[in-house]
Amino acid sequence: MTSPLRITFDVACPAEHAFTMWTSRIGTWWPPDHTVTGDRDLAVVLESGVGGRIYERTAEGVEHNWGVVTVWDPPKRLAYL
């Protein structure tokens, strides 16, 4: 098994804003060329809470699962597989 990838970086905004942008607004900034389909007209969704799905949904309604939220501790910590 591969070791978990841990990413840490500083942003020039309050932690609450950064957490919200990363989670509930993920579809506004996620690059389309880093998706399963590469479609420009799709939704990227990260559902809040442990067990929430992370997925993309095409304009036709086809969903491609990316992962699941394993830790949800806003605005301090977020983990997913």
ZAVEX-875839 format. One record per atom (N, C-alpha, C, CB): residue number from 1; chain; atom name; z, y, x; residue in one letter. Coordinates in steps of 0.2 Angstrom, whole numbers, plus 5000, padded with zeros to 4 digits. Glycine has a CB too. Layout:
# residues N
<pt pos="NUM" unit="A" site="CA" Z="Z" Y="Y" X="X" code="a"/>
...
END
This chain:
# residues 81
<pt pos="1" unit="A" site="N" Z="5000" Y="4994" X="5004" code="m"/>
<pt pos="1" unit="A" site="CA" Z="5000" Y="5000" X="5000" code="m"/>
<pt pos="1" unit="A" site="C" Z="5000" Y="5006" X="5004" code="m"/>
<pt pos="1" unit="A" site="CB" Z="5006" Y="5000" X="4995" code="m"/>
<pt pos="2" unit="A" site="N" Z="4997" Y="5011" X="5002" code="t"/>
<pt pos="2" unit="A" site="CA" Z="4996" Y="5018" X="5006" code="t"/>
<pt pos="2" unit="A" site="C" Z="5002" Y="5022" X="5004" code="t"/>
<pt pos="2" unit="A" site="CB" Z="4990" Y="5021" X="5004" code="t"/>
<pt pos="3" unit="A" site="N" Z="5005" Y="5025" X="5009" code="s"/>
<pt pos="3" unit="A" site="CA" Z="5010" Y="5030" X="5009" code="s"/>
<pt pos="3" unit="A" site="C" Z="5008" Y="5036" X="5004" code="s"/>
<pt pos="3" unit="A" site="CB" Z="5013" Y="5033" X="5015" code="s"/>
<pt pos="4" unit="A" site="N" Z="5013" Y="5038" X="5000" code="p"/>
<pt pos="4" unit="A" site="CA" Z="5012" Y="5044" X="4995" code="p"/>
<pt pos="4" unit="A" site="C" Z="5009" Y="5050" X="4999" code="p"/>
<pt pos="4" unit="A" site="CB" Z="5018" Y="5045" X="4991" code="p"/>
<pt pos="5" unit="A" site="N" Z="5005" Y="5053" X="4996" code="l"/>
<pt pos="5" unit="A" site="CA" Z="5002" Y="5060" X="4999" code="l"/>
<pt pos="5" unit="A" site="C" Z="5007" Y="5065" X="4996" code="l"/>
<pt pos="5" unit="A" site="CB" Z="4995" Y="5061" X="4997" code="l"/>
<pt pos="6" unit="A" site="N" Z="5010" Y="5069" X="5001" code="r"/>
<pt pos="6" unit="A" site="CA" Z="5015" Y="5074" X="4999" code="r"/>
<pt pos="6" unit="A" site="C" Z="5011" Y="5081" X="5001" code="r"/>
<pt pos="6" unit="A" site="CB" Z="5022" Y="5073" X="5002" code="r"/>
<pt pos="7" unit="A" site="N" Z="5011" Y="5086" X="4997" code="i"/>
<pt pos="7" unit="A" site="CA" Z="5008" Y="5092" X="4998" code="i"/>
<pt pos="7" unit="A" site="C" Z="5013" Y="5097" X="4997" code="i"/>
<pt pos="7" unit="A" site="CB" Z="5001" Y="5093" X="4994" code="i"/>
<pt pos="8" unit="A" site="N" Z="5014" Y="5102" X="5002" code="t"/>
<pt pos="8" unit="A" site="CA" Z="5018" Y="5108" X="5001" code="t"/>
<pt pos="8" unit="A" site="C" Z="5014" Y="5114" X="5003" code="t"/>
<pt pos="8" unit="A" site="CB" Z="5025" Y="5107" X="5005" code="t"/>
<pt pos="9" unit="A" site="N" Z="5015" Y="5119" X="4999" code="f"/>
<pt pos="9" unit="A" site="CA" Z="5011" Y="5125" X="5001" code="f"/>
<pt pos="9" unit="A" site="C" Z="5015" Y="5131" X="4998" code="f"/>
<pt pos="9" unit="A" site="CB" Z="5004" Y="5125" X="5000" code="f"/>
<pt pos="10" unit="A" site="N" Z="5014" Y="5137" X="5000" code="d"/>
<pt pos="10" unit="A" site="CA" Z="5017" Y="5143" X="4998" code="d"/>
<pt pos="10" unit="A" site="C" Z="5012" Y="5147" X="4994" code="d"/>
<pt pos="10" unit="A" site="CB" Z="5020" Y="5147" X="5003" code="d"/>
<pt pos="11" unit="A" site="N" Z="5014" Y="5150" X="4988" code="v"/>
<pt pos="11" unit="A" site="CA" Z="5009" Y="5154" X="4984" code="v"/>
<pt pos="11" unit="A" site="C" Z="5013" Y="5160" X="4983" code="v"/>
<pt pos="11" unit="A" site="CB" Z="5007" Y="5150" X="4978" code="v"/>
<pt pos="12" unit="A" site="N" Z="5009" Y="5166" X="4982" code="a"/>
<pt pos="12" unit="A" site="CA" Z="5012" Y="5172" X="4981" code="a"/>
<pt pos="12" unit="A" site="C" Z="5013" Y="5174" X="4973" code="a"/>
<pt pos="12" unit="A" site="CB" Z="5008" Y="5178" X="4984" code="a"/>
<pt pos="13" unit="A" site="N" Z="5018" Y="5169" X="4970" code="c"/>
<pt pos="13" unit="A" site="CA" Z="5019" Y="5170" X="4963" code="c"/>
<pt pos="13" unit="A" site="C" Z="5026" Y="5167" X="4962" code="c"/>
<pt pos="13" unit="A" site="CB" Z="5014" Y="5168" X="4958" code="c"/>
<pt pos="14" unit="A" site="N" Z="5029" Y="5168" X="4956" code="p"/>
<pt pos="14" unit="A" site="CA" Z="5035" Y="5164" X="4954" code="p"/>
<pt pos="14" unit="A" site="C" Z="5034" Y="5157" X="4953" code="p"/>
<pt pos="14" unit="A" site="CB" Z="5038" Y="5167" X="4948" code="p"/>
<pt pos="15" unit="A" site="N" Z="5039" Y="5153" X="4955" code="a"/>
<pt pos="15" unit="A" site="CA" Z="5038" Y="5146" X="4954" code="a"/>
<pt pos="15" unit="A" site="C" Z="5036" Y="5144" X="4947" code="a"/>
<pt pos="15" unit="A" site="CB" Z="5044" Y="5142" X="4956" code="a"/>
<pt pos="16" unit="A" site="N" Z="5039" Y="5147" X="4942" code="e"/>
<pt pos="16" unit="A" site="CA" Z="5037" Y="5145" X="4935" code="e"/>
<pt pos="16" unit="A" site="C" Z="5029" Y="5146" X="4934" code="e"/>
<pt pos="16" unit="A" site="CB" Z="5041" Y="5149" X="4931" code="e"/>
<pt pos="17" unit="A" site="N" Z="5027" Y="5152" X="4936" code="h"/>
<pt pos="17" unit="A" site="CA" Z="5020" Y="5153" X="4935" code="h"/>
<pt pos="17" unit="A" site="C" Z="5015" Y="5148" X="4939" code="h"/>
<pt pos="17" unit="A" site="CB" Z="5018" Y="5160" X="4938" code="h"/>
<pt pos="18" unit="A" site="N" Z="5017" Y="5146" X="4945" code="a"/>
<pt pos="18" unit="A" site="CA" Z="5013" Y="5141" X="4949" code="a"/>
<pt pos="18" unit="A" site="C" Z="5013" Y="5134" X="4946" code="a"/>
<pt pos="18" unit="A" site="CB" Z="5016" Y="5141" X="4956" code="a"/>
<pt pos="19" unit="A" site="N" Z="5019" Y="5132" X="4943" code="f"/>
<pt pos="19" unit="A" site="CA" Z="5020" Y="5126" X="4940" code="f"/>
<pt pos="19" unit="A" site="C" Z="5015" Y="5126" X="4934" code="f"/>
<pt pos="19" unit="A" site="CB" Z="5027" Y="5124" X="4938" code="f"/>
<pt pos="20" unit="A" site="N" Z="5016" Y="5131" X="4930" code="t"/>
<pt pos="20" unit="A" site="CA" Z="5012" Y="5132" X="4924" code="t"/>
<pt pos="20" unit="A" site="C" Z="5004" Y="5131" X="4925" code="t"/>
<pt pos="20" unit="A" site="CB" Z="5013" Y="5138" X="4920" code="t"/>
<pt pos="21" unit="A" site="N" Z="5002" Y="5135" X="4930" code="m"/>
<pt pos="21" unit="A" site="CA" Z="4995" Y="5135" X="4932" code="m"/>
<pt pos="21" unit="A" site="C" Z="4993" Y="5128" X="4934" code="m"/>
<pt pos="21" unit="A" site="CB" Z="4994" Y="5140" X="4938" code="m"/>
<pt pos="22" unit="A" site="N" Z="4997" Y="5125" X="4938" code="w"/>
<pt pos="22" unit="A" site="CA" Z="4995" Y="5118" X="4941" code="w"/>
<pt pos="22" unit="A" site="C" Z="4995" Y="5113" X="4935" code="w"/>
<pt pos="22" unit="A" site="CB" Z="5000" Y="5116" X="4946" code="w"/>
<pt pos="23" unit="A" site="N" Z="4999" Y="5114" X="4930" code="t"/>
<pt pos="23" unit="A" site="CA" Z="5000" Y="5108" X="4925" code="t"/>
<pt pos="23" unit="A" site="C" Z="4996" Y="5110" X="4919" code="t"/>
<pt pos="23" unit="A" site="CB" Z="5007" Y="5107" X="4923" code="t"/>
<pt pos="24" unit="A" site="N" Z="4998" Y="5115" X="4915" code="s"/>
<pt pos="24" unit="A" site="CA" Z="4995" Y="5116" X="4908" code="s"/>
<pt pos="24" unit="A" site="C" Z="4989" Y="5120" X="4909" code="s"/>
<pt pos="24" unit="A" site="CB" Z="5000" Y="5120" X="4904" code="s"/>
<pt pos="25" unit="A" site="N" Z="4987" Y="5123" X="4915" code="r"/>
<pt pos="25" unit="A" site="CA" Z="4981" Y="5127" X="4915" code="r"/>
<pt pos="25" unit="A" site="C" Z="4976" Y="5124" X="4920" code="r"/>
<pt pos="25" unit="A" site="CB" Z="4982" Y="5134" X="4917" code="r"/>
<pt pos="26" unit="A" site="N" Z="4977" Y="5117" X="4922" code="i"/>
<pt pos="26" unit="A" site="CA" Z="4973" Y="5114" X="4927" code="i"/>
<pt pos="26" unit="A" site="C" Z="4966" Y="5114" X="4926" code="i"/>
<pt pos="26" unit="A" site="CB" Z="4976" Y="5107" X="4928" code="i"/>
<pt pos="27" unit="A" site="N" Z="4964" Y="5114" X="4919" code="g"/>
<pt pos="27" unit="A" site="CA" Z="4957" Y="5114" X="4918" code="g"/>
<pt pos="27" unit="A" site="C" Z="4953" Y="5120" X="4919" code="g"/>
<pt pos="27" unit="A" site="CB" Z="4956" Y="5113" X="4911" code="g"/>
<pt pos="28" unit="A" site="N" Z="4957" Y="5126" X="4920" code="t"/>
<pt pos="28" unit="A" site="CA" Z="4954" Y="5132" X="4922" code="t"/>
<pt pos="28" unit="A" site="C" Z="4952" Y="5133" X="4929" code="t"/>
<pt pos="28" unit="A" site="CB" Z="4959" Y="5138" X="4920" code="t"/>
<pt pos="29" unit="A" site="N" Z="4955" Y="5129" X="4934" code="w"/>
<pt pos="29" unit="A" site="CA" Z="4954" Y="5130" X="4941" code="w"/>
<pt pos="29" unit="A" site="C" Z="4951" Y="5124" X="4944" code="w"/>
<pt pos="29" unit="A" site="CB" Z="4960" Y="5132" X="4944" code="w"/>
<pt pos="30" unit="A" site="N" Z="4952" Y="5118" X="4941" code="w"/>
<pt pos="30" unit="A" site="CA" Z="4950" Y="5112" X="4945" code="w"/>
<pt pos="30" unit="A" site="C" Z="4942" Y="5112" X="4946" code="w"/>
<pt pos="30" unit="A" site="CB" Z="4952" Y="5105" X="4941" code="w"/>
<pt pos="31" unit="A" site="N" Z="4940" Y="5110" X="4952" code="p"/>
<pt pos="31" unit="A" site="CA" Z="4933" Y="5110" X="4953" code="p"/>
<pt pos="31" unit="A" site="C" Z="4929" Y="5105" X="4950" code="p"/>
<pt pos="31" unit="A" site="CB" Z="4931" Y="5111" X="4961" code="p"/>
<pt pos="32" unit="A" site="N" Z="4924" Y="5106" X="4946" code="p"/>
<pt pos="32" unit="A" site="CA" Z="4920" Y="5100" X="4943" code="p"/>
<pt pos="32" unit="A" site="C" Z="4917" Y="5095" X="4948" code="p"/>
<pt pos="32" unit="A" site="CB" Z="4914" Y="5103" X="4939" code="p"/>
<pt pos="33" unit="A" site="N" Z="4916" Y="5097" X="4954" code="d"/>
<pt pos="33" unit="A" site="CA" Z="4913" Y="5092" X="4959" code="d"/>
<pt pos="33" unit="A" site="C" Z="4919" Y="5088" X="4962" code="d"/>
<pt pos="33" unit="A" site="CB" Z="4910" Y="5096" X="4965" code="d"/>
<pt pos="34" unit="A" site="N" Z="4925" Y="5088" X="4959" code="h"/>
<pt pos="34" unit="A" site="CA" Z="4930" Y="5084" X="4961" code="h"/>
<pt pos="34" unit="A" site="C" Z="4933" Y="5080" X="4955" code="h"/>
<pt pos="34" unit="A" site="CB" Z="4936" Y="5088" X="4964" code="h"/>
<pt pos="35" unit="A" site="N" Z="4928" Y="5078" X="4951" code="t"/>
<pt pos="35" unit="A" site="CA" Z="4930" Y="5074" X="4945" code="t"/>
<pt pos="35" unit="A" site="C" Z="4926" Y="5068" X="4945" code="t"/>
<pt pos="35" unit="A" site="CB" Z="4928" Y="5078" X="4938" code="t"/>
<pt pos="36" unit="A" site="N" Z="4927" Y="5063" X="4940" code="v"/>
<pt pos="36" unit="A" site="CA" Z="4924" Y="5057" X="4940" code="v"/>
<pt pos="36" unit="A" site="C" Z="4916" Y="5058" X="4938" code="v"/>
<pt pos="36" unit="A" site="CB" Z="4927" Y="5052" X="4934" code="v"/>
<pt pos="37" unit="A" site="N" Z="4915" Y="5062" X="4933" code="t"/>
<pt pos="37" unit="A" site="CA" Z="4908" Y="5063" X="4931" code="t"/>
<pt pos="37" unit="A" site="C" Z="4904" Y="5069" X="4934" code="t"/>
<pt pos="37" unit="A" site="CB" Z="4908" Y="5065" X="4923" code="t"/>
<pt pos="38" unit="A" site="N" Z="4908" Y="5074" X="4937" code="g"/>
<pt pos="38" unit="A" site="CA" Z="4905" Y="5080" X="4940" code="g"/>
<pt pos="38" unit="A" site="C" Z="4902" Y="5084" X="4935" code="g"/>
<pt pos="38" unit="A" site="CB" Z="4899" Y="5077" X="4944" code="g"/>
<pt pos="39" unit="A" site="N" Z="4903" Y="5083" X="4928" code="d"/>
<pt pos="39" unit="A" site="CA" Z="4900" Y="5088" X="4923" code="d"/>
<pt pos="39" unit="A" site="C" Z="4904" Y="5094" X="4923" code="d"/>
<pt pos="39" unit="A" site="CB" Z="4902" Y="5084" X="4916" code="d"/>
<pt pos="40" unit="A" site="N" Z="4900" Y="5100" X="4922" code="r"/>
<pt pos="40" unit="A" site="CA" Z="4903" Y="5106" X="4922" code="r"/>
<pt pos="40" unit="A" site="C" Z="4906" Y="5108" X="4915" code="r"/>
<pt pos="40" unit="A" site="CB" Z="4898" Y="5112" X="4924" code="r"/>
<pt pos="41" unit="A" site="N" Z="4904" Y="5104" X="4910" code="d"/>
<pt pos="41" unit="A" site="CA" Z="4907" Y="5106" X="4903" code="d"/>
<pt pos="41" unit="A" site="C" Z="4912" Y="5100" X="4902" code="d"/>
<pt pos="41" unit="A" site="CB" Z="4901" Y="5106" X="4898" code="d"/>
<pt pos="42" unit="A" site="N" Z="4917" Y="5100" X="4905" code="l"/>
<pt pos="42" unit="A" site="CA" Z="4923" Y="5095" X="4903" code="l"/>
<pt pos="42" unit="A" site="C" Z="4929" Y="5098" X="4903" code="l"/>
<pt pos="42" unit="A" site="CB" Z="4922" Y="5089" X="4908" code="l"/>
<pt pos="43" unit="A" site="N" Z="4934" Y="5095" X="4900" code="a"/>
<pt pos="43" unit="A" site="CA" Z="4941" Y="5097" X="4900" code="a"/>
<pt pos="43" unit="A" site="C" Z="4945" Y="5093" X="4905" code="a"/>
<pt pos="43" unit="A" site="CB" Z="4944" Y="5097" X="4893" code="a"/>
<pt pos="44" unit="A" site="N" Z="4949" Y="5096" X="4909" code="v"/>
<pt pos="44" unit="A" site="CA" Z="4954" Y="5092" X="4914" code="v"/>
<pt pos="44" unit="A" site="C" Z="4961" Y="5093" X="4911" code="v"/>
<pt pos="44" unit="A" site="CB" Z="4953" Y="5095" X="4921" code="v"/>
<pt pos="45" unit="A" site="N" Z="4964" Y="5088" X="4909" code="v"/>
<pt pos="45" unit="A" site="CA" Z="4971" Y="5088" X="4906" code="v"/>
<pt pos="45" unit="A" site="C" Z="4976" Y="5085" X="4910" code="v"/>
<pt pos="45" unit="A" site="CB" Z="4970" Y="5085" X="4899" code="v"/>
<pt pos="46" unit="A" site="N" Z="4982" Y="5088" X="4910" code="l"/>
<pt pos="46" unit="A" site="CA" Z="4988" Y="5085" X="4913" code="l"/>
<pt pos="46" unit="A" site="C" Z="4993" Y="5086" X="4907" code="l"/>
<pt pos="46" unit="A" site="CB" Z="4990" Y="5089" X="4920" code="l"/>
<pt pos="47" unit="A" site="N" Z="4995" Y="5081" X="4904" code="e"/>
<pt pos="47" unit="A" site="CA" Z="5000" Y="5081" X="4899" code="e"/>
<pt pos="47" unit="A" site="C" Z="5007" Y="5081" X="4902" code="e"/>
<pt pos="47" unit="A" site="CB" Z="4999" Y="5074" X="4894" code="e"/>
<pt pos="48" unit="A" site="N" Z="5011" Y="5086" X="4899" code="s"/>
<pt pos="48" unit="A" site="CA" Z="5018" Y="5087" X="4901" code="s"/>
<pt pos="48" unit="A" site="C" Z="5022" Y="5081" X="4900" code="s"/>
<pt pos="48" unit="A" site="CB" Z="5021" Y="5093" X="4898" code="s"/>
<pt pos="49" unit="A" site="N" Z="5027" Y="5080" X="4904" code="g"/>
<pt pos="49" unit="A" site="CA" Z="5033" Y="5075" X="4904" code="g"/>
<pt pos="49" unit="A" site="C" Z="5031" Y="5069" X="4907" code="g"/>
<pt pos="49" unit="A" site="CB" Z="5034" Y="5074" X="4896" code="g"/>
<pt pos="50" unit="A" site="N" Z="5036" Y="5065" X="4909" code="v"/>
<pt pos="50" unit="A" site="CA" Z="5035" Y="5058" X="4912" code="v"/>
<pt pos="50" unit="A" site="C" Z="5031" Y="5054" X="4907" code="v"/>
<pt pos="50" unit="A" site="CB" Z="5042" Y="5055" X="4914" code="v"/>
<pt pos="51" unit="A" site="N" Z="5026" Y="5051" X="4910" code="g"/>
<pt pos="51" unit="A" site="CA" Z="5022" Y="5047" X="4906" code="g"/>
<pt pos="51" unit="A" site="C" Z="5016" Y="5050" X="4903" code="g"/>
<pt pos="51" unit="A" site="CB" Z="5026" Y="5044" X="4900" code="g"/>
<pt pos="52" unit="A" site="N" Z="5016" Y="5057" X="4904" code="g"/>
<pt pos="52" unit="A" site="CA" Z="5010" Y="5061" X="4902" code="g"/>
<pt pos="52" unit="A" site="C" Z="5003" Y="5058" X="4906" code="g"/>
<pt pos="52" unit="A" site="CB" Z="5011" Y="5068" X="4903" code="g"/>
<pt pos="53" unit="A" site="N" Z="4998" Y="5058" X="4903" code="r"/>
<pt pos="53" unit="A" site="CA" Z="4992" Y="5056" X="4906" code="r"/>
<pt pos="53" unit="A" site="C" Z="4988" Y="5062" X="4910" code="r"/>
<pt pos="53" unit="A" site="CB" Z="4987" Y="5053" X="4901" code="r"/>
<pt pos="54" unit="A" site="N" Z="4985" Y="5061" X="4915" code="i"/>
<pt pos="54" unit="A" site="CA" Z="4980" Y="5066" X="4918" code="i"/>
<pt pos="54" unit="A" site="C" Z="4973" Y="5063" X="4918" code="i"/>
<pt pos="54" unit="A" site="CB" Z="4982" Y="5067" X="4926" code="i"/>
<pt pos="55" unit="A" site="N" Z="4969" Y="5067" X="4915" code="y"/>
<pt pos="55" unit="A" site="CA" Z="4962" Y="5064" X="4914" code="y"/>
<pt pos="55" unit="A" site="C" Z="4957" Y="5069" X="4913" code="y"/>
<pt pos="55" unit="A" site="CB" Z="4962" Y="5060" X="4907" code="y"/>
<pt pos="56" unit="A" site="N" Z="4951" Y="5067" X="4913" code="e"/>
<pt pos="56" unit="A" site="CA" Z="4945" Y="5072" X="4911" code="e"/>
<pt pos="56" unit="A" site="C" Z="4942" Y="5070" X="4905" code="e"/>
<pt pos="56" unit="A" site="CB" Z="4940" Y="5073" X="4917" code="e"/>
<pt pos="57" unit="A" site="N" Z="4940" Y="5074" X="4901" code="r"/>
<pt pos="57" unit="A" site="CA" Z="4936" Y="5073" X="4894" code="r"/>
<pt pos="57" unit="A" site="C" Z="4930" Y="5076" X="4894" code="r"/>
<pt pos="57" unit="A" site="CB" Z="4941" Y="5075" X="4888" code="r"/>
<pt pos="58" unit="A" site="N" Z="4924" Y="5073" X="4894" code="t"/>
<pt pos="58" unit="A" site="CA" Z="4918" Y="5076" X="4893" code="t"/>
<pt pos="58" unit="A" site="C" Z="4916" Y="5079" X="4887" code="t"/>
<pt pos="58" unit="A" site="CB" Z="4912" Y="5070" X="4895" code="t"/>
<pt pos="59" unit="A" site="N" Z="4911" Y="5083" X="4886" code="a"/>
<pt pos="59" unit="A" site="CA" Z="4909" Y="5086" X="4880" code="a"/>
<pt pos="59" unit="A" site="C" Z="4908" Y="5081" X="4875" code="a"/>
<pt pos="59" unit="A" site="CB" Z="4903" Y="5091" X="4881" code="a"/>
<pt pos="60" unit="A" site="N" Z="4906" Y="5075" X="4877" code="e"/>
<pt pos="60" unit="A" site="CA" Z="4905" Y="5070" X="4872" code="e"/>
<pt pos="60" unit="A" site="C" Z="4911" Y="5066" X="4869" code="e"/>
<pt pos="60" unit="A" site="CB" Z="4900" Y="5065" X="4874" code="e"/>
<pt pos="61" unit="A" site="N" Z="4917" Y="5068" X="4872" code="g"/>
<pt pos="61" unit="A" site="CA" Z="4923" Y="5065" X="4871" code="g"/>
<pt pos="61" unit="A" site="C" Z="4925" Y="5059" X="4875" code="g"/>
<pt pos="61" unit="A" site="CB" Z="4923" Y="5063" X="4864" code="g"/>
<pt pos="62" unit="A" site="N" Z="4921" Y="5057" X="4880" code="v"/>
<pt pos="62" unit="A" site="CA" Z="4923" Y="5052" X="4884" code="v"/>
<pt pos="62" unit="A" site="C" Z="4928" Y="5054" X="4889" code="v"/>
<pt pos="62" unit="A" site="CB" Z="4916" Y="5049" X="4888" code="v"/>
<pt pos="63" unit="A" site="N" Z="4934" Y="5050" X="4889" code="e"/>
<pt pos="63" unit="A" site="CA" Z="4939" Y="5051" X="4894" code="e"/>
<pt pos="63" unit="A" site="C" Z="4939" Y="5046" X="4900" code="e"/>
<pt pos="63" unit="A" site="CB" Z="4946" Y="5051" X="4890" code="e"/>
<pt pos="64" unit="A" site="N" Z="4941" Y="5049" X="4905" code="h"/>
<pt pos="64" unit="A" site="CA" Z="4942" Y="5046" X="4912" code="h"/>
<pt pos="64" unit="A" site="C" Z="4949" Y="5047" X="4914" code="h"/>
<pt pos="64" unit="A" site="CB" Z="4936" Y="5048" X="4917" code="h"/>
<pt pos="65" unit="A" site="N" Z="4953" Y="5042" X="4914" code="n"/>
<pt pos="65" unit="A" site="CA" Z="4960" Y="5043" X="4916" code="n"/>
<pt pos="65" unit="A" site="C" Z="4960" Y="5043" X="4924" code="n"/>
<pt pos="65" unit="A" site="CB" Z="4964" Y="5037" X="4914" code="n"/>
<pt pos="66" unit="A" site="N" Z="4964" Y="5048" X="4926" code="w"/>
<pt pos="66" unit="A" site="CA" Z="4965" Y="5049" X="4933" code="w"/>
<pt pos="66" unit="A" site="C" Z="4972" Y="5047" X="4935" code="w"/>
<pt pos="66" unit="A" site="CB" Z="4965" Y="5057" X="4935" code="w"/>
<pt pos="67" unit="A" site="N" Z="4977" Y="5047" X="4931" code="g"/>
<pt pos="67" unit="A" site="CA" Z="4984" Y="5045" X="4933" code="g"/>
<pt pos="67" unit="A" site="C" Z="4989" Y="5047" X="4928" code="g"/>
<pt pos="67" unit="A" site="CB" Z="4986" Y="5049" X="4939" code="g"/>
<pt pos="68" unit="A" site="N" Z="4995" Y="5046" X="4930" code="v"/>
<pt pos="68" unit="A" site="CA" Z="5001" Y="5047" X="4925" code="v"/>
<pt pos="68" unit="A" site="C" Z="5006" Y="5051" X="4928" code="v"/>
<pt pos="68" unit="A" site="CB" Z="5003" Y="5040" X="4922" code="v"/>
<pt pos="69" unit="A" site="N" Z="5010" Y="5055" X="4925" code="v"/>
<pt pos="69" unit="A" site="CA" Z="5015" Y="5059" X="4927" code="v"/>
<pt pos="69" unit="A" site="C" Z="5021" Y="5054" X="4928" code="v"/>
<pt pos="69" unit="A" site="CB" Z="5017" Y="5065" X="4923" code="v"/>
<pt pos="70" unit="A" site="N" Z="5024" Y="5054" X="4934" code="t"/>
<pt pos="70" unit="A" site="CA" Z="5030" Y="5050" X="4935" code="t"/>
<pt pos="70" unit="A" site="C" Z="5037" Y="5054" X="4936" code="t"/>
<pt pos="70" unit="A" site="CB" Z="5029" Y="5046" X="4942" code="t"/>
<pt pos="71" unit="A" site="N" Z="5036" Y="5060" X="4938" code="v"/>
<pt pos="71" unit="A" site="CA" Z="5042" Y="5065" X="4939" code="v"/>
<pt pos="71" unit="A" site="C" Z="5040" Y="5072" X="4936" code="v"/>
<pt pos="71" unit="A" site="CB" Z="5044" Y="5066" X="4946" code="v"/>
<pt pos="72" unit="A" site="N" Z="5044" Y="5074" X="4931" code="w"/>
<pt pos="72" unit="A" site="CA" Z="5043" Y="5081" X="4928" code="w"/>
<pt pos="72" unit="A" site="C" Z="5049" Y="5085" X="4928" code="w"/>
<pt pos="72" unit="A" site="CB" Z="5040" Y="5080" X="4920" code="w"/>
<pt pos="73" unit="A" site="N" Z="5050" Y="5089" X="4933" code="d"/>
<pt pos="73" unit="A" site="CA" Z="5056" Y="5094" X="4933" code="d"/>
<pt pos="73" unit="A" site="C" Z="5054" Y="5101" X="4935" code="d"/>
<pt pos="73" unit="A" site="CB" Z="5060" Y="5091" X="4939" code="d"/>
<pt pos="74" unit="A" site="N" Z="5051" Y="5104" X="4929" code="p"/>
<pt pos="74" unit="A" site="CA" Z="5049" Y="5111" X="4930" code="p"/>
<pt pos="74" unit="A" site="C" Z="5054" Y="5116" X="4932" code="p"/>
<pt pos="74" unit="A" site="CB" Z="5045" Y="5113" X="4924" code="p"/>
<pt pos="75" unit="A" site="N" Z="5053" Y="5121" X="4936" code="p"/>
<pt pos="75" unit="A" site="CA" Z="5047" Y="5122" X="4940" code="p"/>
<pt pos="75" unit="A" site="C" Z="5047" Y="5119" X="4947" code="p"/>
<pt pos="75" unit="A" site="CB" Z="5045" Y="5129" X="4940" code="p"/>
<pt pos="76" unit="A" site="N" Z="5052" Y="5114" X="4948" code="k"/>
<pt pos="76" unit="A" site="CA" Z="5053" Y="5112" X="4955" code="k"/>
<pt pos="76" unit="A" site="C" Z="5049" Y="5106" X="4958" code="k"/>
<pt pos="76" unit="A" site="CB" Z="5060" Y="5110" X="4955" code="k"/>
<pt pos="77" unit="A" site="N" Z="5048" Y="5101" X="4953" code="r"/>
<pt pos="77" unit="A" site="CA" Z="5045" Y="5095" X="4956" code="r"/>
<pt pos="77" unit="A" site="C" Z="5040" Y="5092" X="4950" code="r"/>
<pt pos="77" unit="A" site="CB" Z="5051" Y="5090" X="4957" code="r"/>
<pt pos="78" unit="A" site="N" Z="5035" Y="5089" X="4953" code="l"/>
<pt pos="78" unit="A" site="CA" Z="5030" Y="5086" X="4949" code="l"/>
<pt pos="78" unit="A" site="C" Z="5027" Y="5080" X="4953" code="l"/>
<pt pos="78" unit="A" site="CB" Z="5024" Y="5091" X="4947" code="l"/>
<pt pos="79" unit="A" site="N" Z="5027" Y="5074" X="4951" code="a"/>
<pt pos="79" unit="A" site="CA" Z="5024" Y="5069" X="4954" code="a"/>
<pt pos="79" unit="A" site="C" Z="5020" Y="5065" X="4949" code="a"/>
<pt pos="79" unit="A" site="CB" Z="5030" Y="5064" X="4958" code="a"/>
<pt pos="80" unit="A" site="N" Z="5015" Y="5062" X="4952" code="y"/>
<pt pos="80" unit="A" site="CA" Z="5010" Y="5057" X="4948" code="y"/>
<pt pos="80" unit="A" site="C" Z="5007" Y="5052" X="4952" code="y"/>
<pt pos="80" unit="A" site="CB" Z="5005" Y="5062" X="4944" code="y"/>
<pt pos="81" unit="A" site="N" Z="5005" Y="5047" X="4949" code="l"/>
<pt pos="81" unit="A" site="CA" Z="5001" Y="5041" X="4952" code="l"/>
<pt pos="81" unit="A" site="C" Z="4994" Y="5041" X="4949" code="l"/>
<pt pos="81" unit="A" site="CB" Z="5005" Y="5034" X="4951" code="l"/>
END
